[in-house]
Amino acid sequence: MAKIETDKTAGKAQTKDVGALKGAFSRSASKVASVRPSSAPRGAVSTKPRGRVRNFLREVRIEMTKVTWLSRKELLQSTAVVIIAVAIAAVFIGVFDFIWNTIVRAVGLG
């Protein structure tokens, strides 16, 4: 039997099992043996492809009802922001490419 020790820090009496293992290793063999073994992993629906596809499509439909869709105005504004940001990045990269290309040719490396 494990030794039980009382800890009186911060004015509270707490008992702890000194000899016991902590965390996931503290399960006893009786608890592990009582778990019913199954042939399928947890959450598996069906081994038949048709059943799995049907279940997948059903779950997709359920999840799509939870989606918050943008209004047409918000969609157009977001698209415009992305296109403008890509254009700015393209100009930025193009200018630096032109500058480095000019420098490399002037030095005679290219």
Secondary structure, DSSP 8 states (H G I E B T S, - for coil): ---EEEE-GGG--EEEETTS--GGGG--HHHHHHS---SS-TT---SSHHHHHHHHHHHHHHHHHT-----HHHHHHHHHHHHHHHHHHHHHHHHHHHHHHHHHHHHT--
